[in-house]
Amino acid sequence: MRRWILFDWGDTLMRTFDHPGPMCSWPQVEALPGALEMLRSLHGRAGIALATNAADSREEEIRKALAMAELDPFLDPIFCFRSVGHKKASPPFFRHVMERLDVSPHELVMVGDDFEQDVTAANAMGIKGVWFNSRSRESRSGAEYRTIHALIELPPALDQWGFLAPENK
């Protein structure tokens, strides 16, 4: 059984600045603190994919921005609004992801900075969610969701659910 972690893009893995157009054309592009280290620690323990509502970026532009932040080797496939044709928080989006990854809801976890779009929407489809709240100390937790305040907290949170394959040392 292959399990997958589905990450939101903006303000979850990469910082969103107030610039127009595709992120890869912005004058400043950067990963959020701990993103690279966290992705390295998850690599090989679960599949890692990206889910985004970014309307200004096509998949190849998303890949280019990820490469600029050295995150691209860890994220495949990419599910973006422009190619899927549905918003990330919609049931058709999540059905498309599960069909493409050939997984059931319990084999997928959604991680993102927007509680409603990333966690509540995933939970409505039977998918566990992790709220990445780097803006405040507020925490929410339940049987199907939890909160982290730093990306490096994600692997232990997923281990608590028994979601990750053991580390290869």
Secondary structure by P-SEA (a helix, b strand, c coil): cbbbbbbbcccccccccccccccccccccccccaaaaaaaaacccbbbbbbbccccccaaaaaaaaaaacccccccccccccccccccccaaaaaaaaaaaccccccbbbbccccccccaaaaaacbbbbbbccccccccccccccccccccccaaaaaaacccccccc
